[in-house]
C-alpha cells in the first residue's frame, strides 16, 4: 500500500506553478513510466536469473557470467526456418561462415531506461531553474481560497500593483516556457531515434510489425518480438584443453529477461508515438495562441468570465503576450471568483494608470 501512496505523492500537484497537461505527460507520467520499466527489468522476482546457458562441461556460473558479459548472438538465416528442420529455436542453428547478430543491449537496458527518464524530466528542470519561483512569489498565496475578505483583497491589490509596475516585462519569461515546450517535442522524437539506435535499428518498425503479425502467413511469419528480443540465443566459449589446444564450446542460452523487455518496448513504442502526436498538436495550438490575439482573448474570457466583458476588453487591449501568459496562468491556479476579483482590481488599476498618463500633458501645459 505504501508504494501506491508514494506514486500518488509524486503525481500530486503541490504548489502554484505554470504548467499544462502535456508538460505533466512528459516530466511526471513518462518519466515515471521509464523508471518503473527500469525497475521491472531488474526485478528478479519476475524473470529470475536474466540468463541461463545449457552446458555440462563448463561450470554453470562461469558460462552464465561469461555469456552475459560477452553477449550472445543469433544467426539471421535461421529466423525464418521452420522449427525442427535443424533449428531448435528461431535464430539458433549452425553458424559456419554465416552472418551473426550479437545481442548485448540487455546489459544496458536498465541504465538506458533511467537515462531516458532523466531526459524527459529535463525540460521541466530547465524551466524551474530559469523561472526561479517567480510565479509562486507573484501569486502570493491567492491559489488558496481564503474566507478573510480583507486579507484576500489586500493580496489582490498587491498583485494588481505588481502587474501595473511590471507591465510588458514578462515576454522573455513566457518565451522561456514556450522553448521548454518545444524542447519536449525534441526530447520525445529524439528518444524514439535513440531507442532505435540502441536496439540496432529495429525499434522504428517494431510496433507496426507487431500489429501486422497476426495477419501474416502462419507458415512464413516470424514473430518480431522473438527476432528483436530472442528468448533463446547462442554463445561460444573457448578454453584450453588438457593438451594445450583450444576447445570451443557452443551453447544455447535462455534469456529470461527478454520476456520483460519485449513487453516493455512494445508499450514504449505505442506510448512514445502517442506522446509525439499529442505534443505536436499542443505545439500547433501554442503557435495559434502566440500569433492570434483573438484566441488569447477568448481563452482569457473563458477563464475570467466573473470579471465582466468591459474589464477583460481593457486588460486584453493593454497587455502583451507575456502579460497575457502570466495573467492566464494566474487564473489556472486561482478559484474562479478570486480570479474575477483580481481581474476587476487589475482593470481598475489599469484605468487609473491610463487616466494619470492622459492628464500629465495638461498639467505641464498649464
LUMMARTI-753606 format. One record per residue (C-alpha): residue number from 1; residue in three letters; x, y negated, z negated. Coordinates in Angstrom, 2 decimals, padded with zeros to 5 digits. Example, Ala and Ser with C-alpha at 12.3 -4.5 7.8 and 13.67 -1.06 7.14 Angstrom:
2
> 1/ALA/012.30/004.50/-007.80 $
> 2/SER/013.67/001.06/-007.14 $
***
This chain:
366
> 1/UNK/000.00/000.00/000.00 $
> 2/UNK/002.84/-002.40/-000.80 $
> 3/UNK/004.33/-002.19/002.70 $
> 4/UNK/001.00/-003.27/004.21 $
> 5/UNK/000.86/-006.17/001.80 $
> 6/UNK/004.39/-007.13/002.84 $
> 7/UNK/003.37/-007.19/006.51 $
> 8/UNK/000.31/-009.27/005.67 $
> 9/UNK/002.54/-011.71/003.81 $
> 10/UNK/004.75/-012.08/006.91 $
> 11/UNK/001.76/-012.76/009.15 $
> 12/UNK/000.08/-015.19/006.77 $
> 13/UNK/000.34/-018.87/007.59 $
> 14/UNK/001.70/-020.68/004.54 $
> 15/UNK/002.23/-024.36/005.35 $
> 16/UNK/001.07/-027.02/007.76 $
> 17/UNK/003.02/-026.70/010.98 $
> 18/UNK/002.97/-027.41/014.69 $
> 19/UNK/002.18/-024.03/016.13 $
> 20/UNK/-000.08/-022.15/018.52 $
> 21/UNK/-001.23/-018.61/019.25 $
> 22/UNK/001.42/-017.99/021.92 $
> 23/UNK/004.20/-019.07/019.55 $
> 24/UNK/002.75/-016.67/016.98 $
> 25/UNK/002.74/-013.84/019.54 $
> 26/UNK/006.46/-014.37/020.07 $
> 27/UNK/008.06/-015.09/016.71 $
> 28/UNK/005.63/-013.22/014.49 $
> 29/UNK/003.91/-010.38/016.34 $
> 30/UNK/006.54/-009.48/018.95 $
> 31/UNK/009.43/-009.92/016.55 $
> 32/UNK/007.63/-007.61/014.10 $
> 33/UNK/006.88/-005.08/016.89 $
> 34/UNK/010.59/-004.77/017.74 $
> 35/UNK/011.61/-004.48/014.08 $
> 36/UNK/009.04/-001.71/013.49 $
> 37/UNK/010.23/000.05/016.67 $
> 38/UNK/013.82/-000.09/015.43 $
> 39/UNK/012.74/001.35/012.08 $
> 40/UNK/010.82/004.20/013.75 $
> 41/UNK/013.85/005.25/015.80 $
> 42/UNK/015.97/005.59/012.67 $
> 43/UNK/013.25/007.30/010.58 $
> 44/UNK/014.38/010.91/010.19 $
> 45/UNK/011.01/012.00/008.84 $
> 46/UNK/009.58/011.54/012.36 $
> 47/UNK/012.31/013.09/014.53 $
> 48/UNK/014.61/014.89/012.12 $
> 49/UNK/018.17/015.17/013.44 $
> 50/UNK/018.49/012.98/016.56 $
> 51/UNK/020.42/015.65/018.50 $
> 52/UNK/020.73/019.43/018.21 $
> 53/UNK/023.09/021.29/020.54 $
> 54/UNK/022.92/025.05/021.25 $
> 55/UNK/026.39/026.56/020.80 $
> 56/UNK/027.63/029.65/018.92 $
> 57/UNK/031.39/029.25/019.34 $
> 58/UNK/031.76/025.63/018.21 $
> 59/UNK/030.63/024.75/014.66 $
> 60/UNK/027.19/023.19/014.80 $
> 61/UNK/028.09/019.95/013.02 $
> 62/UNK/031.11/019.47/015.29 $
> 63/UNK/029.28/019.94/018.59 $
> 64/UNK/026.31/017.82/017.45 $
> 65/UNK/028.55/014.94/016.37 $
> 66/UNK/030.73/015.16/019.48 $
> 67/UNK/027.81/015.16/021.95 $
> 68/UNK/026.02/012.36/020.13 $
> 69/UNK/029.13/010.16/020.17 $
> 70/UNK/030.44/011.02/023.65 $
> 71/UNK/026.98/011.01/025.33 $
> 72/UNK/025.09/013.79/027.06 $
> 73/UNK/024.21/013.97/030.76 $
> 74/UNK/021.68/015.24/033.28 $
> 75/UNK/022.03/016.49/036.86 $
> 76/UNK/019.64/014.48/039.08 $
> 77/UNK/019.29/017.19/041.75 $
> 78/UNK/017.70/019.46/039.15 $
> 79/UNK/014.99/016.95/038.17 $
> 80/UNK/012.68/017.98/041.00 $
> 81/UNK/013.29/021.73/040.93 $
> 82/UNK/010.55/023.98/039.54 $
> 83/UNK/011.38/025.42/036.14 $
> 84/UNK/012.70/028.98/036.29 $
> 85/UNK/014.49/028.54/039.63 $
> 86/UNK/017.89/028.33/037.94 $
> 87/UNK/016.60/025.33/035.98 $
> 88/UNK/015.57/025.82/032.32 $
> 89/UNK/014.63/022.13/031.89 $
> 90/UNK/014.34/019.09/034.19 $
> 91/UNK/017.84/017.80/034.92 $
> 92/UNK/019.59/020.80/033.32 $
> 93/UNK/021.48/023.25/035.56 $
> 94/UNK/024.82/023.93/037.23 $
> 95/UNK/026.79/020.76/037.98 $
> 96/UNK/029.64/021.74/040.31 $
> 97/UNK/030.71/018.53/042.09 $
> 98/UNK/027.21/017.11/041.60 $
> 99/UNK/026.21/013.60/040.71 $
> 100/UNK/025.56/013.35/036.99 $
> 101/UNK/023.81/010.70/034.91 $
> 102/UNK/025.10/010.04/031.40 $
> 103/UNK/022.74/009.19/028.55 $
> 104/UNK/024.39/007.08/025.85 $
> 105/UNK/021.68/004.47/025.27 $
> 106/UNK/020.12/006.38/022.34 $
> 107/UNK/023.13/005.46/020.20 $
> 108/UNK/022.33/001.78/020.66 $
> 109/UNK/018.53/001.71/020.69 $
> 110/UNK/018.07/000.59/017.03 $
> 111/UNK/020.66/-002.18/017.38 $
> 112/UNK/019.24/-003.40/020.69 $
> 113/UNK/015.69/-003.47/019.32 $
> 114/UNK/016.78/-005.57/016.33 $
> 115/UNK/018.73/-007.88/018.67 $
> 116/UNK/015.62/-008.32/020.80 $
> 117/UNK/013.57/-009.13/017.70 $
> 118/UNK/016.07/-011.90/016.90 $
> 119/UNK/015.80/-013.20/020.46 $
> 120/UNK/012.02/-013.54/020.15 $
> 121/UNK/012.44/-015.43/016.90 $
> 122/UNK/014.99/-017.82/018.44 $
> 123/UNK/012.55/-020.43/019.96 $
> 124/UNK/010.77/-020.82/016.62 $
> 125/UNK/014.11/-021.06/014.79 $
> 126/UNK/015.32/-023.79/017.16 $
> 127/UNK/012.06/-025.70/016.79 $
> 128/UNK/012.04/-025.57/012.99 $
> 129/UNK/015.63/-026.78/012.85 $
> 130/UNK/015.09/-029.61/015.32 $
> 131/UNK/011.76/-030.60/013.74 $
> 132/UNK/013.29/-030.68/010.28 $
> 133/UNK/010.00/-030.56/008.34 $
> 134/UNK/008.79/-033.87/009.81 $
> 135/UNK/005.25/-032.67/010.39 $
> 136/UNK/004.69/-031.33/006.86 $
> 137/UNK/006.05/-034.62/005.49 $
> 138/UNK/003.79/-036.73/007.70 $
> 139/UNK/000.61/-034.83/006.89 $
> 140/UNK/001.27/-035.47/003.19 $
> 141/UNK/-000.94/-032.74/001.73 $
> 142/UNK/-004.04/-033.54/003.79 $
> 143/UNK/-004.06/-029.96/005.10 $
> 144/UNK/-005.51/-029.00/001.71 $
> 145/UNK/-009.08/-030.08/001.05 $
> 146/UNK/-009.34/-032.41/-001.96 $
> 147/UNK/-012.52/-033.41/-003.80 $
> 148/UNK/-010.82/-036.53/-005.15 $
> 149/UNK/-012.00/-039.06/-002.57 $
> 150/UNK/-009.80/-041.91/-003.81 $
> 151/UNK/-006.64/-039.83/-003.59 $
> 152/UNK/-007.68/-038.49/-000.19 $
> 153/UNK/-008.41/-041.95/001.23 $
> 154/UNK/-005.03/-043.21/-000.02 $
> 155/UNK/-003.29/-040.38/001.84 $
> 156/UNK/-005.33/-041.08/004.98 $
> 157/UNK/-004.44/-044.77/004.82 $
> 158/UNK/-000.75/-043.99/004.29 $
> 159/UNK/-000.80/-041.63/007.27 $
> 160/UNK/-002.54/-044.24/009.41 $
> 161/UNK/000.02/-046.89/008.47 $
> 162/UNK/002.82/-044.47/009.34 $
> 163/UNK/001.27/-043.91/012.77 $
> 164/UNK/000.98/-047.67/013.37 $
> 165/UNK/004.56/-048.29/012.29 $
> 166/UNK/005.97/-045.44/014.40 $
> 167/UNK/003.64/-045.67/017.37 $
> 168/UNK/005.20/-044.47/020.65 $
> 169/UNK/008.20/-042.91/018.87 $
> 170/UNK/007.12/-039.25/018.92 $
> 171/UNK/007.63/-038.42/022.60 $
> 172/UNK/011.07/-036.86/022.06 $
> 173/UNK/009.65/-034.82/019.18 $
> 174/UNK/006.89/-033.46/021.42 $
> 175/UNK/009.27/-032.73/024.31 $
> 176/UNK/011.41/-030.58/022.00 $
> 177/UNK/008.36/-028.44/021.25 $
> 178/UNK/007.46/-028.16/024.94 $
> 179/UNK/011.00/-027.00/025.70 $
> 180/UNK/010.78/-024.36/022.97 $
> 181/UNK/007.51/-023.15/024.52 $
> 182/UNK/009.25/-022.89/027.90 $
> 183/UNK/012.08/-021.01/026.18 $
> 184/UNK/009.53/-018.41/025.05 $
> 185/UNK/008.87/-017.52/028.70 $
> 186/UNK/012.62/-017.37/029.40 $
> 187/UNK/013.08/-015.04/026.42 $
> 188/UNK/010.31/-012.60/027.37 $
> 189/UNK/011.35/-012.41/031.04 $
> 190/UNK/014.99/-012.14/030.03 $
> 191/UNK/014.15/-009.27/027.68 $
> 192/UNK/012.40/-007.36/030.46 $
> 193/UNK/015.50/-007.53/032.65 $
> 194/UNK/017.82/-006.94/029.69 $
> 195/UNK/015.90/-003.76/028.80 $
> 196/UNK/016.02/-002.67/032.43 $
> 197/UNK/019.81/-003.11/032.44 $
> 198/UNK/020.11/-001.30/029.11 $
> 199/UNK/018.15/001.71/030.43 $
> 200/UNK/020.12/001.90/033.65 $
> 201/UNK/017.69/000.11/035.95 $
> 202/UNK/014.69/002.31/035.11 $
> 203/UNK/012.55/000.02/032.95 $
> 204/UNK/011.01/-002.32/035.55 $
> 205/UNK/009.06/000.52/037.21 $
> 206/UNK/008.59/002.60/034.07 $
> 207/UNK/005.03/001.56/033.26 $
> 208/UNK/003.71/001.84/036.82 $
> 209/UNK/005.33/005.26/037.21 $
> 210/UNK/003.66/006.48/034.01 $
> 211/UNK/000.30/005.13/035.20 $
> 212/UNK/000.65/006.80/038.62 $
> 213/UNK/001.97/010.10/037.25 $
> 214/UNK/-001.45/011.84/036.80 $
> 215/UNK/-002.36/011.11/040.45 $
> 216/UNK/000.80/012.70/041.90 $
> 217/UNK/001.03/016.20/043.37 $
> 218/UNK/001.33/018.62/040.42 $
> 219/UNK/003.81/020.77/042.39 $
> 220/UNK/006.29/017.97/043.11 $
> 221/UNK/005.76/015.30/040.49 $
> 222/UNK/008.36/014.52/037.83 $
> 223/UNK/007.33/013.03/034.52 $
> 224/UNK/009.05/009.59/034.40 $
> 225/UNK/009.25/009.87/030.63 $
> 226/UNK/011.21/013.11/030.95 $
> 227/UNK/013.55/011.67/033.56 $
> 228/UNK/014.27/008.38/031.78 $
> 229/UNK/014.19/009.84/028.25 $
> 230/UNK/015.16/013.51/028.73 $
> 231/UNK/014.39/015.80/025.84 $
> 232/UNK/016.99/018.39/026.88 $
> 233/UNK/020.38/017.40/028.33 $
> 234/UNK/023.82/018.88/028.90 $
> 235/UNK/027.11/018.35/027.10 $
> 236/UNK/030.62/019.58/027.86 $
> 237/UNK/033.06/020.28/025.02 $
> 238/UNK/036.72/021.13/025.70 $
> 239/UNK/039.26/022.58/023.27 $
> 240/UNK/042.49/024.54/023.27 $
> 241/UNK/042.13/028.32/023.11 $
> 242/UNK/044.32/030.82/021.31 $
> 243/UNK/046.82/030.99/024.21 $
> 244/UNK/047.07/027.23/024.57 $
> 245/UNK/044.79/026.99/027.60 $
> 246/UNK/041.85/024.57/027.73 $
> 247/UNK/038.48/026.18/027.13 $
> 248/UNK/035.35/024.46/028.49 $
> 249/UNK/032.08/024.98/026.64 $
> 250/UNK/028.91/023.93/028.44 $
> 251/UNK/025.96/023.46/026.12 $
> 252/UNK/022.37/022.23/026.12 $
> 253/UNK/021.30/019.60/023.62 $
> 254/UNK/017.81/018.78/022.38 $
> 255/UNK/017.33/015.02/022.00 $
> 256/UNK/014.50/014.86/019.50 $
> 257/UNK/014.94/011.08/019.20 $
> 258/UNK/013.68/010.66/022.77 $
> 259/UNK/010.21/011.78/021.69 $
> 260/UNK/010.01/008.45/019.85 $
> 261/UNK/011.99/006.44/022.42 $
> 262/UNK/009.73/007.30/025.35 $
> 263/UNK/006.62/006.18/023.48 $
> 264/UNK/008.25/003.05/022.10 $
> 265/UNK/009.40/001.89/025.52 $
> 266/UNK/006.13/002.60/027.31 $
> 267/UNK/004.39/000.49/024.67 $
> 268/UNK/007.04/-002.24/025.01 $
> 269/UNK/006.62/-002.23/028.81 $
> 270/UNK/002.91/-002.97/028.59 $
> 271/UNK/003.41/-005.42/025.71 $
> 272/UNK/006.11/-007.42/027.49 $
> 273/UNK/004.15/-007.55/030.75 $
> 274/UNK/001.06/-008.78/028.88 $
> 275/UNK/003.12/-011.27/026.88 $
> 276/UNK/004.72/-012.61/030.06 $
> 277/UNK/001.31/-013.18/031.66 $
> 278/UNK/-000.11/-014.87/028.55 $
> 279/UNK/002.95/-017.10/028.12 $
> 280/UNK/002.96/-018.11/031.80 $
> 281/UNK/-000.74/-019.03/031.66 $
> 282/UNK/-000.13/-021.01/028.49 $
> 283/UNK/002.65/-022.99/030.16 $
> 284/UNK/000.33/-023.78/033.08 $
> 285/UNK/-002.15/-025.11/030.52 $
> 286/UNK/000.64/-027.11/028.85 $
> 287/UNK/001.64/-028.72/032.16 $
> 288/UNK/-002.00/-029.71/032.75 $
> 289/UNK/-002.15/-031.27/029.28 $
> 290/UNK/001.08/-033.20/029.89 $
> 291/UNK/000.02/-034.66/033.24 $
> 292/UNK/-003.68/-035.27/032.56 $
> 293/UNK/-004.77/-037.98/030.12 $
> 294/UNK/-008.41/-036.91/030.62 $
> 295/UNK/-007.68/-033.39/029.43 $
> 296/UNK/-005.86/-034.75/026.38 $
> 297/UNK/-008.85/-036.96/025.57 $
> 298/UNK/-011.30/-034.05/025.85 $
> 299/UNK/-009.15/-031.95/023.53 $
> 300/UNK/-008.97/-034.79/021.02 $
> 301/UNK/-012.71/-035.32/021.32 $
> 302/UNK/-013.44/-031.64/020.71 $
> 303/UNK/-011.35/-031.62/017.55 $
> 304/UNK/-012.12/-035.09/016.22 $
> 305/UNK/-015.80/-035.49/017.06 $
> 306/UNK/-016.53/-036.62/013.49 $
> 307/UNK/-014.66/-039.86/014.18 $
> 308/UNK/-017.09/-041.09/016.84 $
> 309/UNK/-016.55/-041.85/020.53 $
> 310/UNK/-015.52/-045.56/020.17 $
> 311/UNK/-012.72/-044.71/017.75 $
> 312/UNK/-011.49/-041.87/019.96 $
> 313/UNK/-011.52/-044.14/023.01 $
> 314/UNK/-009.36/-046.70/021.22 $
> 315/UNK/-006.90/-044.04/019.99 $
> 316/UNK/-006.61/-042.44/023.44 $
> 317/UNK/-006.00/-045.85/025.03 $
> 318/UNK/-003.23/-046.91/022.66 $
> 319/UNK/-001.37/-043.61/022.12 $
> 320/UNK/001.11/-041.98/024.49 $
> 321/UNK/001.73/-038.25/024.98 $
> 322/UNK/003.94/-037.89/021.89 $
> 323/UNK/001.46/-039.71/019.64 $
> 324/UNK/-001.41/-037.63/021.01 $
> 325/UNK/000.51/-034.40/020.40 $
> 326/UNK/001.14/-035.32/016.77 $
> 327/UNK/-002.43/-036.52/016.17 $
> 328/UNK/-003.91/-033.42/017.80 $
> 329/UNK/-001.87/-031.06/015.63 $
> 330/UNK/-002.77/-033.03/012.54 $
> 331/UNK/-006.36/-032.08/013.40 $
> 332/UNK/-005.42/-028.42/013.75 $
> 333/UNK/-004.22/-028.42/010.14 $
> 334/UNK/-006.95/-030.57/008.51 $
> 335/UNK/-010.55/-029.95/007.66 $
> 336/UNK/-012.78/-031.48/010.39 $
> 337/UNK/-014.37/-034.02/008.05 $
> 338/UNK/-010.99/-035.09/006.62 $
> 339/UNK/-009.60/-035.37/010.15 $
> 340/UNK/-012.58/-037.50/011.14 $
> 341/UNK/-011.95/-039.84/008.19 $
> 342/UNK/-008.28/-040.15/009.15 $
> 343/UNK/-009.11/-040.95/012.80 $
> 344/UNK/-011.55/-043.65/011.70 $
> 345/UNK/-008.92/-045.18/009.43 $
> 346/UNK/-006.30/-044.95/012.17 $
> 347/UNK/-008.62/-046.59/014.72 $
> 348/UNK/-009.30/-049.38/012.21 $
> 349/UNK/-005.56/-049.94/011.72 $
> 350/UNK/-005.06/-049.92/015.50 $
> 351/UNK/-007.78/-052.51/015.98 $
> 352/UNK/-006.32/-054.74/013.25 $
> 353/UNK/-002.83/-054.50/014.75 $
> 354/UNK/-004.15/-055.40/018.21 $
> 355/UNK/-006.09/-058.36/016.82 $
> 356/UNK/-002.98/-059.60/014.99 $
> 357/UNK/-000.92/-059.44/018.16 $
> 358/UNK/-003.59/-061.30/020.13 $
> 359/UNK/-003.74/-064.15/017.57 $
> 360/UNK/000.01/-064.74/017.39 $
> 361/UNK/000.36/-066.81/020.61 $
> 362/UNK/-002.48/-069.10/019.49 $
> 363/UNK/-000.75/-069.76/016.17 $
> 364/UNK/002.52/-070.60/017.89 $
> 365/UNK/000.80/-072.96/020.32 $
> 366/UNK/-000.97/-074.88/017.59 $
***
